[in-house]
Amino acid sequence: MSTFLFGQKKPSEYFPDPKTKVLVVGSFHFDYPNQDAHKTEKKDQVDVLEPKTATEVTDLINYIKKFKPTKIAIEAWPNWKANEKLKEYKEGKHRDQRDERYQLAMRLATELKISELYSIDANSVLDEFVEKFEKTDSVYFKNMLRDYDFLNDDRISQQYNTFIKNTERKNFKSILDMFKYMNSKEYHQYEYGAYLTGDFKLREHDGADLLALYWYNRNLRMFRKIQEIPKNAEDRILVIAGNGHATVFRQLFTISPEYDYVEFSSLDSKK
């Protein structure tokens, strides 16, 4: 039996405006800054400039090209000066930089003749609060942040450690296969779920409040920056960011009435 009785429209029918297609590519950080909770040991790191791995990066580039992006957004701060670097990249500089913003975003922009990159990184409201209130020795925030360190050893946290550890290049035939796995709907579901374990359970509400004020808020602000990118129905926006961000972006893009979220795996069917 239909859910929509008495001639009622489907919810989607109330939002008939054309949507802008968006592809989110969740990446590991190619230069391994190891600033996230999960650290990749030196022996498990890959060098994207090494010839065999560089060929795999080319395969990934060619796969992403199937989306035919017209605009590219990257996880970068405005003061990183992405467009100055892009201009220099097009002149032949920075080709020895391992960072995925060079290896993926700038290379794609150059090969597709895209002239601008959009920097979307943002501070969270917690970052701003702490910076402001630390100067006044805020007991409130110091107590909230106590033991918030992502160093948990409960059973689910141990399972997540194994889950993340097994998503490293050595466990896949190629970087492209790795990206298909880590950008899948099921992978994003479980990676997003990691934020609801461990430190999320700190005291009564502290863990939940910190998730909202820090990680979720930061991603909402990044999404807001994406919304500011000029767009029309013909545009195809590519977002390249750490995969932790991609898990949240999946949720935000799929519920937004303005965007049509394109599954990474769907590019397999395109020429």
C-alpha positions, 0 to 999 in steps of 0.5 A: 500500500502506498504511503501517500494517501488521498492524492498527497504528493511525495515530499520531494515533489514540493522541492521541484527546483533543479539540484546541483550535483556534488561528488565528495571524495573522502581522502587520507592525507597523502603527506601523513601529518598524523594530526588526526586521532588515528596515526599511520605508522611510518612502515604503513605509509605510501609515497605518492611520488614513487613511480608505482604509486604515482601511477595509481594516483593517475588512475584515481584522477582519471576515475574522478574525471568521470564526474566532469567537475566544473568547480572544486572545493578543498579542505584548506584555510583561506590563508593557505592561499590555494589559488596563488598555489594553483597558479604556481602549480600551473606554471610547473611548481609544487609538483613534488608536494605530496599533499592531496590538495596538490596531487588531486585538486590542483592536478584536476583543476589544471587538467580540466582547465578550472581556474579557481579552488574554493577553500572551505575549512573552518574553526568550530565554535568550540575553538573560538570559545576556548580561545576567548575563555582560556584568557579568563581561566574558564573553569566551565570549559576546562571541566568539559574538556577534561579527559577528551583525548580520543584515547579509549580502550573499551570494546567498541573503541578497540573494534574501531581501531581495527576497522580504521587500521585495516583501511590503509593502502597495504590492504588494497590492490590499489589506491583507487580500490581503497578510495572506493571502499572508504567512500562507500555508504557502509564505510561512511556509516560506521566511520561516522558512528565512531563519533558516538562512542568513546569520548562521546560518553564522557560524563552525562552530557560533556561528550555529546556537547563537545561533539556538537560544539567541535566536530559537528559544528566544524563540519556544518561551518564547512558545509555553509562555505560550500553553500556560498559557492556560486552554482547552477543546475549545470554545475558539478561540484567536487569536494575533496576533504579528509574522509572524516569530513566526508562522512558528515558531508554525506548526511548533509548533502543527501538531506539538502534540497539544493544538492544531488549527492553522487555516489563515488562508486557510481562513476564505475558506470560512466565512461 
